[in-house]
Amino acid sequence: QVQLVESGGGVVQAGGSLRLSCVASGRTFSTYAMGWFRQAPGKEREFGAAISWRGDSTYYADSVKGRFNISRDNDKNTVYLQMNSLKPEDKGLYYCAADNALSRLRVGKTDSWGQGTQVTVSS
């Protein structure tokens, strides 16, 4: 099981940008599909974005498509989430996740989660 540590959250005004990072431990990072999920207050955790282990395929929730970009650097064991044009409804705890199966990751059926990083968007 891979260990994940997120960073980069913070407070930003609506329309602003943030870049989240997630560093993974272990030498097998490059074999994992990686993803970002978020959980708004009082709501269930939901899928945001995912990237294949080679980085050649990406997937986004409709709510973030065109505004967020997921990328990875396998040499640094790191996956990123660039968030632009942030909206108040983007507020939440953002989790990094990993799985060997992209299909399983996209529906959140993985055991590898980070502790989360908080994003707050003020209007």
Buried (B, 14 or more C-beta within 10 A) or exposed (E): EBEBBBBBBEEBEEEBEBEBBBBBEBEEBEEBBBBBBBBBEEEEBEBBBBBBBEBEEBBBBEBBEEBBBBBBEBEEBBBBBBBBEBBEEBBBBBBBBBBBEBEEBBEBEBEBBBEBBEBBBEE
